[in-house]
Amino acid sequence: MRAAVRAEYGTADVVRLAEAPRPAVGDKEVLVEVRAAGLDRGVVHLMTGLPYLGRLAFGVRRPRNPVLGMDLAGTVVAVGPKVTRFTVGDAVYGAGKGSFAEYAVAKESQLARKPAKLTFAQAAAVPVSACTAVQGLDAGRLQAGQRVLVIGASGGVGSYAVQLAKAAGAEVTGVAGTAKLDLVRALGADHVLDHTREDFADGRHHWDLILDIAGNPSIARLRRALAPAGTAVLTGGEEGGNLTGGMGRQLAALALSPFVRQRLTMFLGLVRAETLERLTALLESGAVVPSVDRTYPLEEAAAAIRALEAGRVRGKAVIEVRAASSR
Ligand SMILES: NC(=O)c1ccc[n+]([C@@H]2O[C@H](COP(=O)([O-])OP(=O)(O)OC[C@H]3O[C@@H](n4cnc5c(N)ncnc54)[C@H](OP(=O)(O)O)[C@@H]3O)[C@@H](O)[C@H]2O)c1
């Protein structure tokens, strides 16, 4: 099968199109003929092997699985003997092991039936980013009527967080750069802040819940922008250094939280069937719409990654894959 692979960790220059063996399915796994594969920051971490902490899971010296990619949408072509929820021919979406390829295996527990309303490209833009947004807002115990600040509202996670918070009845402010403020407004944000000109922590406004996805604000700045009993959920961060990435700031927030009135918390996002099924209902109703900036053919996977790294992606980018058998 054709796949976007890298034999070693590095920049997008290490990614190339190659022939790779079709993966074998395990007992509780499904083999998916991939129609589209979503791109997110996690793919960049898998490609670079940074922060180093991640290598414990993905291969210390070089990637254990050379095929890149996690998010996928496609059609089931084989199921393991202990799979109960899917049969051959089902259209599915979720997270797989190496989705930038014509075929990928996925755990049954990380898949759900593709929302009929969505194209494969739209569905592939959902799993990691939208599950992270759902789980982040859950960690923040979001309630209707709350004032919510989404920092990084124009990106993968943020474009879902804005819509999810609105759908839950919150008053949402989205923080993004100048060129993407129109997108954040179109996603339904009540207010926008331009991080190149305005400081969300200038003391003029306070929020009940802050979902901190980008920009690496200090804990002190987050606390300045929070209401006295507000909650900040630290989702990640790209500037935390090569060893632990954003984890250091997240753990510092957790350690401080018991000693202050505001609640500071973090979480590890995971694509789970239950979260996908919650999303399916919102996607079918139109309350949440994937914001797909553009699609790239499989052979241009490296170009898509470079666009994401350069901050040129509005919402989500998707790799379109078409297996030789269905071309
Ligand atoms: N906790 C978890 O389990 C988990 C799961 C998934 C992702 N993450 C992490 O979450 C982070 C975001 O992921 P993503 O996929 O959403 O990334 P993304 O698609 O690259 O989006 C990030 C967005 O942040 C905006 N941004 C950049 N600098 C900013 C600043 N100073 N203030 C406010 N916004 C700023 C950018 O918009 P502009 O171009 O408009 O500035 C960009 O659209 C990553 O660090 C990722 O590793 C964590």
Ligand as a Chemical Component Dictionary entry (heavy atoms), coordinates in Angstrom:
data_LIG
# 
_chem_comp.id                   LIG 
_chem_comp.type                 NON-POLYMER 
_chem_comp.pdbx_formal_charge   0 
_chem_comp.three_letter_code    LIG 
# 
loop_
_chem_comp_atom.comp_id 
_chem_comp_atom.atom_id 
_chem_comp_atom.alt_atom_id 
_chem_comp_atom.type_symbol 
_chem_comp_atom.charge 
_chem_comp_atom.model_Cartn_x 
_chem_comp_atom.model_Cartn_y 
_chem_comp_atom.model_Cartn_z 
_chem_comp_atom.pdbx_ordinal 
LIG N1  N1  N 0  -4.037 17.751 26.294 1  
LIG C1  C1  C 0  -4.085 16.964 25.218 2  
LIG O1  O1  O 0  -4.293 15.783 25.356 3  
LIG C2  C2  C 0  -3.916 17.554 23.831 4  
LIG C3  C3  C 0  -4.554 16.968 22.742 5  
LIG C4  C4  C 0  -4.450 17.575 21.487 6  
LIG C5  C5  C 0  -3.669 18.732 21.340 7  
LIG N2  N2  N 1  -3.005 19.217 22.420 8  
LIG C6  C6  C 0  -2.142 20.411 22.279 9  
LIG O2  O2  O 0  -2.959 21.544 22.036 10 
LIG C7  C7  C 0  -2.197 22.500 21.320 11 
LIG C8  C8  C 0  -3.010 23.035 20.148 12 
LIG O3  O3  O 0  -3.264 22.007 19.204 13 
LIG P1  P1  P 0  -4.042 22.341 17.872 14 
LIG O4  O4  O 0  -4.091 21.057 17.105 15 
LIG O5  O5  O -1 -5.296 23.057 18.150 16 
LIG O6  O6  O 0  -2.997 23.345 17.159 17 
LIG P2  P2  P 0  -3.187 24.294 15.903 18 
LIG O7  O7  O 0  -4.210 23.728 14.984 19 
LIG O8  O8  O 0  -1.849 24.620 15.392 20 
LIG O9  O9  O 0  -3.846 25.604 16.530 21 
LIG C9  C9  C 0  -3.201 26.464 17.374 22 
LIG C10 C10 C 0  -3.815 27.853 17.181 23 
LIG O10 O10 O 0  -3.295 28.700 18.182 24 
LIG C11 C11 C 0  -3.240 30.006 17.689 25 
LIG N3  N3  N 0  -2.203 30.773 18.407 26 
LIG C12 C12 C 0  -0.882 30.814 18.174 27 
LIG N4  N4  N 0  -0.285 31.650 19.056 28 
LIG C13 C13 C 0  -1.269 32.114 19.860 29 
LIG C14 C14 C 0  -1.302 33.013 20.964 30 
LIG N5  N5  N 0  -0.208 33.627 21.413 31 
LIG N6  N6  N 0  -2.490 33.244 21.564 32 
LIG C15 C15 C 0  -3.608 32.659 21.124 33 
LIG N7  N7  N 0  -3.651 31.814 20.070 34 
LIG C16 C16 C 0  -2.485 31.548 19.458 35 
LIG C17 C17 C 0  -2.967 29.872 16.217 36 
LIG O11 O11 O 0  -3.772 30.803 15.611 37 
LIG P3  P3  P 0  -3.281 32.146 14.935 38 
LIG O12 O12 O 0  -2.526 31.718 13.701 39 
LIG O13 O13 O 0  -4.603 32.783 14.650 40 
LIG O14 O14 O 0  -2.433 32.852 15.920 41 
LIG C18 C18 C 0  -3.455 28.463 15.860 42 
LIG O15 O15 O 0  -4.592 28.522 15.005 43 
LIG C19 C19 C 0  -0.910 21.804 20.900 44 
LIG O16 O16 O 0  0.126  22.225 21.764 45 
LIG C20 C20 C 0  -1.218 20.349 21.094 46 
LIG O17 O17 O 0  -0.055 19.595 21.353 47 
LIG C21 C21 C 0  -3.120 18.669 23.650 48 
# 
loop_
_chem_comp_bond.comp_id 
_chem_comp_bond.atom_id_1 
_chem_comp_bond.atom_id_2 
_chem_comp_bond.value_order 
_chem_comp_bond.pdbx_ordinal 
LIG N1  C1  SING 1  
LIG C1  O1  DOUB 2  
LIG C1  C2  SING 3  
LIG C2  C3  SING 4  
LIG C2  C21 DOUB 5  
LIG C3  C4  DOUB 6  
LIG C4  C5  SING 7  
LIG C5  N2  DOUB 8  
LIG N2  C6  SING 9  
LIG N2  C21 SING 10 
LIG C6  O2  SING 11 
LIG C6  C20 SING 12 
LIG O2  C7  SING 13 
LIG C7  C8  SING 14 
LIG C7  C19 SING 15 
LIG C8  O3  SING 16 
LIG O3  P1  SING 17 
LIG P1  O4  DOUB 18 
LIG P1  O5  SING 19 
LIG P1  O6  SING 20 
LIG O6  P2  SING 21 
LIG P2  O7  DOUB 22 
LIG P2  O8  SING 23 
LIG P2  O9  SING 24 
LIG O9  C9  SING 25 
LIG C9  C10 SING 26 
LIG C10 O10 SING 27 
LIG C10 C18 SING 28 
LIG O10 C11 SING 29 
LIG C11 N3  SING 30 
LIG C11 C17 SING 31 
LIG N3  C12 SING 32 
LIG N3  C16 SING 33 
LIG C12 N4  DOUB 34 
LIG N4  C13 SING 35 
LIG C13 C14 SING 36 
LIG C13 C16 DOUB 37 
LIG C14 N5  SING 38 
LIG C14 N6  DOUB 39 
LIG N6  C15 SING 40 
LIG C15 N7  DOUB 41 
LIG N7  C16 SING 42 
LIG C17 O11 SING 43 
LIG C17 C18 SING 44 
LIG O11 P3  SING 45 
LIG P3  O12 DOUB 46 
LIG P3  O13 SING 47 
LIG P3  O14 SING 48 
LIG C18 O15 SING 49 
LIG C19 O16 SING 50 
LIG C19 C20 SING 51 
LIG C20 O17 SING 52 
# 
